[in-house]
């Protein structure tokens, strides 16, 4: 083995610089846009009356997330594989705890948070990460059984049914859609029998329709999405103002800080609907830049997965691609909701929206992705991981 110090330094420090820069740019845009979108709310809030309130908290969340991401990057991916089942169980326990009165915190009628004083932890965000780790490990372990409904598909289906039940109790339909997309996507990439997969997809569509029509709350959201102008001051209020913001932005926007819709017209302007504010202030050009950065991260995630597969690191390949599915599908859902293409789901824009739990888990996920790439590079240079 070559012990040349220069080679060792290169092997140890080699990272995907383009991926790291895309992440840095998204986080920088996030700081600017969370501040811009939240100024009016922060100043009007009697409890804060500080225009920097949400910006300061966002910086704190980001520092915590980056610190956790740095720690996660030091952990070999073999650790995540070994303890994926236990991490998934921890996620399930947290989903149960959040439903217990006195532990789970209720906001806007949903019990989704556990108060940890520094931040309100959202167990559904932890479950997204846990699902990536567990589904990747399950698919690798059961790869020779994925043609069998009983031995290959049924155990994962049972686990997802439990997760679905707990998430719907909160309720958090958006998180459920993301978790199911991750699990189904990894089973598909892992080589599940196509007849089983097709049946699963059909069952999922039927289940989603039943869930919507059986809940007046979800049905109201869908109807509001289909024609927001029918009731612009009721069920279509949020979407109609999001569309107005996007329309005002035109090609190049009204300029940073110039959004009108963020001035108490558009609810959740700094969280779920931050893309509408970006569209209003930076126009179509701004949307393209943000989508381009997300597209690059997702592309790199799948490319890292392909490289891992070539090195016969099948678990790492699925983890990388699972992270790509998670971020990609959530970005798709969020932007689709902002543009009126999908019903409102209560999903934040990854690495962009205000929110401690989402920022923490998104940054940890990207750190794990970078770790997979780092290990691939070491192996290709002849080093152990």
C-alpha positions in Angstrom: 0.0 0.0 0.0 1.2 3.5 -0.9 2.0 5.5 2.3 2.8 8.7 0.5 1.6 11.5 3.0 0.3 13.7 0.1 -1.9 10.8 -1.1 -3.1 10.1 2.4 -4.0 13.8 2.9 -5.9 13.8 -0.4 -7.8 10.6 0.5 -8.8 11.8 3.9 -9.9 15.3 2.9 -11.5 14.5 -0.5 -15.2 15.6 -0.4 -17.8 16.3 -3.1 -17.1 20.0 -3.3 -19.9 20.7 -5.7 -22.4 19.1 -3.3 -21.0 21.0 -0.3 -21.2 24.3 -2.2 -24.8 23.6 -3.3 -25.6 23.0 0.4 -23.8 26.2 1.5 -25.7 28.2 -1.1 -29.1 26.8 0.0 -28.4 27.6 3.6 -27.3 31.1 2.7 -30.4 31.7 0.8 -32.4 30.2 3.6 -31.0 32.7 6.1 -31.8 35.7 3.9 -35.3 34.5 3.0 -36.4 33.4 6.5 -35.4 36.8 7.7 -37.2 38.6 4.9 -40.4 36.5 5.2 -40.6 36.7 9.0 -39.9 40.4 9.7 -43.6 41.5 9.9 -44.6 38.5 12.0 -41.7 39.0 14.4 -42.3 42.7 14.9 -46.1 42.2 15.4 -45.8 39.4 17.9 -46.4 40.8 21.4 -44.2 38.2 22.9 -41.1 39.1 20.9 -41.5 42.5 19.1 -38.1 41.9 17.7 -37.7 41.8 13.9 -34.6 39.5 14.3 -36.5 36.9 16.4 -37.0 34.2 13.8 -33.6 34.9 12.1 -31.8 34.4 15.5 -33.7 31.2 16.1 -33.0 30.0 12.6 -29.3 30.7 13.1 -29.4 28.7 16.3 -31.2 25.8 14.6 -28.6 25.9 11.8 -25.7 25.9 14.2 -27.1 22.9 16.1 -27.8 21.1 12.8 -24.4 21.8 11.4 -22.8 20.6 14.6 -24.9 17.4 14.5 -24.0 17.0 10.8 -20.3 17.3 11.6 -20.7 14.6 14.3 -22.7 12.4 11.9 -20.0 12.7 9.2 -17.5 11.1 11.6 -19.6 8.0 12.0 -18.9 5.1 9.5 -21.9 4.1 7.5 -21.5 0.5 8.9 -22.7 1.9 12.2 -26.0 3.2 10.6 -26.5 -0.2 9.0 -25.8 -2.1 12.3 -28.2 0.0 14.3 -30.8 0.8 11.7 -33.4 -1.4 13.3 -32.9 0.2 16.7 -33.0 3.7 15.2 -36.3 2.8 13.5 -37.7 1.6 16.9 -36.6 4.8 18.5 -38.5 6.7 15.8 -41.6 4.6 16.5 -41.3 5.2 20.3 -41.1 9.0 19.6 -44.2 8.8 17.4 -46.0 7.2 20.3 -44.7 9.7 22.9 -45.8 12.7 20.8 -49.4 11.5 21.1 -49.4 11.4 24.9 -51.0 14.5 26.4 -48.4 16.5 28.4 -45.5 15.2 26.3 -46.8 16.1 22.8 -47.3 19.8 22.0 -50.4 20.8 20.1 -50.1 23.6 17.5 -52.9 24.5 15.1 -54.8 21.4 16.1 -52.0 18.9 15.4 -50.0 17.1 18.0 -46.6 16.8 16.2 -43.9 18.2 18.6 -42.1 17.3 21.7 -40.8 20.3 23.7 -37.1 19.9 24.3 -36.7 23.6 25.4 -34.0 24.4 22.9 -36.3 23.3 20.1 -39.5 21.6 19.5 -38.5 18.2 18.2 -40.8 16.8 15.5 -40.7 12.9 15.6 -41.9 12.6 12.0 -38.7 14.3 10.8 -36.7 11.7 12.8 -38.8 8.9 11.2 -38.0 10.1 7.7 -34.3 9.6 8.4 -35.0 6.3 10.3 -37.0 5.0 7.3 -34.1 5.7 4.9 -31.7 3.7 7.2 -34.1 0.8 7.9 -35.6 0.4 4.4 -32.1 0.3 2.9 -30.9 -2.3 5.4 -34.1 -4.3 5.0 -33.9 -4.3 1.2 -30.3 -5.5 1.3 -31.0 -8.2 3.9 -34.1 -9.4 2.1 -32.8 -9.0 -1.5 -33.1 -12.7 -2.2 -36.7 -12.7 -0.9 -38.1 -9.6 -2.6 -40.0 -11.8 -5.1 -42.1 -13.2 -2.2 -45.1 -11.4 -0.8 -45.0 -13.2 2.6 -41.3 -13.2 3.3 -40.0 -10.2 1.3 -42.8 -7.6 1.2 -45.2 -8.3 4.2 -42.7 -7.4 7.1 -42.0 -4.0 5.6 -45.6 -3.5 4.8 -46.5 -4.2 8.4 -43.9 -1.7 9.7 -45.2 1.0 7.4 -48.8 0.4 8.5 -47.7 1.0 12.1 -45.9 4.2 11.0 -48.9 5.3 9.0 -51.3 4.8 11.9 -49.2 6.8 14.2 -48.6 9.7 11.8 -52.3 9.9 11.0 -53.1 10.2 14.7 -51.1 13.4 14.9 -52.3 14.1 12.1 -49.3 14.5 9.6 -50.4 13.4 6.2 -47.5 15.1 4.5 -44.9 13.3 6.5 -46.7 10.0 5.8 -46.5 10.6 2.0 -42.8 11.3 2.3 -42.1 8.2 4.4 -44.1 5.9 2.1 -42.3 7.4 -0.9 -39.0 6.6 0.7 -40.0 3.0 1.6 -41.5 2.3 -1.8 -38.7 3.9 -3.7 -36.0 1.8 -1.9 -37.9 -1.4 -2.4 -38.2 -0.5 -6.2 -34.5 0.3 -6.4 -33.7 -2.9 -4.4 -35.3 -5.0 -7.1 -38.7 -5.9 -5.7 -40.9 -8.1 -7.9 -42.7 -5.7 -10.3 -46.0 -7.4 -9.9 -45.8 -7.0 -6.1 -44.7 -3.3 -6.6 -47.5 -2.6 -9.0 -50.0 -4.0 -6.6 -48.5 -2.0 -3.8 -48.7 1.2 -5.8 -52.4 0.5 -6.7 -53.2 -0.2 -3.0 -51.4 3.0 -2.0 -53.5 5.1 -4.4 -56.7 3.5 -3.2 -55.6 4.1 0.5 -54.8 7.7 -0.2 -58.2 8.3 -1.8 -60.0 6.6 1.1 -58.0 8.7 3.6 -58.9 11.9 1.9 -62.7 11.2 1.5 -62.9 9.8 5.1 -61.6 13.0 6.7 -63.5 16.3 6.4 -60.3 18.1 7.2 -58.3 16.5 4.4 -61.3 16.7 2.0 -61.6 20.4 2.7 -57.9 20.9 1.8 -58.3 19.0 -1.5 -61.4 20.9 -2.5 -59.6 24.2 -1.6 -56.7 23.1 -3.8 -58.9 22.3 -6.8 -60.5 25.7 -6.9 -59.0 28.2 -4.4 -60.9 31.1 -6.0 -64.3 29.5 -5.1 -63.7 30.4 -1.5 -60.7 32.8 -1.4 -61.4 33.9 2.2 -62.0 30.4 3.5 -60.6 27.1 2.4 -58.8 28.6 -0.6 -57.2 31.6 1.4 -53.7 30.2 1.8 -53.3 28.9 -1.8 -54.9 32.0 -3.4 -52.4 34.3 -1.7 -49.5 32.0 -2.6 -50.6 32.2 -6.2 -50.9 36.0 -6.0 -47.3 36.1 -4.6 -45.9 33.9 -7.4 -47.8 36.0 -10.0 -46.5 39.3 -8.6 -42.9 38.0 -9.0 -43.1 37.6 -12.8 -39.6 37.1 -14.3 -37.2 38.7 -11.9 -39.3 39.6 -8.8 -40.1 42.8 -7.0 -36.8 42.8 -5.1 -35.5 41.5 -1.8 -37.8 42.7 1.0 -40.5 43.9 -1.5 -43.0 41.1 -0.9 -46.5 42.3 0.0 -48.0 38.9 0.6 -45.7 38.2 3.6 -47.3 41.2 5.4 -49.9 39.1 7.1 -51.7 38.0 3.9 -49.8 34.7 3.3 -49.9 32.4 6.4 -46.8 30.4 7.2 -44.7 32.6 4.9 -41.4 31.7 6.5 -42.2 27.9 6.8 -44.4 26.0 4.4 -44.8 28.8 1.9 -41.4 30.3 1.8 -41.1 29.4 -1.9 -44.0 31.8 -2.7 -42.0 34.6 -1.0 -38.9 33.7 -3.0 -41.0 33.7 -6.2 -42.5 37.2 -5.3 -39.1 38.8 -4.5 -36.9 37.1 -7.1 -39.4 35.9 -9.7 -39.0 33.0 -12.1 -35.2 33.4 -12.1 -35.1 33.0 -8.3 -37.2 29.8 -8.5 -35.0 28.4 -11.2 -31.9 29.0 -9.0 -33.4 27.3 -6.0 -34.8 24.3 -7.9 -31.4 24.0 -9.7 -29.6 23.7 -6.4 -32.0 21.0 -5.2 -31.8 19.2 -8.5 -28.0 19.1 -8.2 -28.1 17.6 -4.7 -30.6 15.0 -5.7 -28.6 14.2 -8.8 -25.4 13.8 -6.8 -27.2 11.6 -4.3 -28.2 9.1 -7.0 -24.8 9.3 -8.6 -23.1 8.6 -5.3 -25.5 5.6 -5.0 -24.4 4.3 -8.4 -20.8 4.6 -7.4 -21.5 2.7 -4.2 -23.2 0.0 -6.1 -20.2 -0.4 -8.5 -18.1 -0.9 -5.3 -20.6 -3.5 -4.1 -21.6 -1.3 -1.2 -25.3 -2.0 -1.6 -26.5 -0.6 1.7 -24.6 2.6 1.2 -26.0 2.8 -2.4 -29.6 2.6 -1.1 -29.0 5.0 1.8 -27.6 7.6 -0.7 -30.5 7.2 -3.1 -33.0 7.1 -0.2 -31.7 10.5 0.9 -32.1 11.7 -2.7 -35.7 10.4 -2.8 -36.5 12.0 0.6 -35.2 15.5 -0.3 -36.4 15.3 -3.9 -40.0 14.2 -3.1 -40.4 16.7 -0.3 -39.1 19.6 -2.5 -41.6 18.4 -5.2 -44.5 18.3 -2.7 -43.7 21.7 -1.2 -43.2 23.5 -4.5 -46.3 21.8 -5.9 -48.4 23.0 -3.0 -47.0 26.5 -3.3 -47.9 26.6 -7.0 -51.3 25.0 -6.6 -50.4 21.7 -8.3 -50.9 19.7 -5.1 -53.2 19.9 -2.0 -51.7 21.6 1.1 -49.8 19.0 3.1 -47.9 21.0 5.8 -44.5 20.1 4.5 -41.5 22.5 4.8 -39.0 23.2 2.1 -35.9 21.1 3.0 -32.8 23.1 4.1 -34.7 26.3 3.5 -37.8 26.8 5.7 -37.8 27.9 9.3 -38.0 24.9 11.6 -35.5 23.3 14.0 -36.4 19.6 13.6 -36.5 19.7 9.8 -33.2 21.6 9.6 -31.5 19.3 12.0 -32.5 16.0 10.3 -32.0 17.4 6.8 -28.4 18.4 7.7 -27.7 15.0 9.3 -29.0 13.3 6.2 -26.7 15.4 3.9 -23.8 14.6 6.2 -24.5 10.9 5.9 -24.6 11.3 2.1 -21.3 13.1 2.2 -19.9 10.3 4.4 -21.0 7.6 1.8 -19.2 9.6 -0.9 -16.1 10.0 1.4 -15.9 6.3 2.0 -16.3 5.6 -1.7 -13.4 7.9 -2.5 -11.2 6.2 0.2 -12.0 2.7 -1.2 -11.1 3.8 -4.7 -7.8 5.2 -3.4 -7.0 1.9 -1.7 -7.8 2.8 1.9 -10.0 1.2 4.5 -13.1 2.9 5.7 
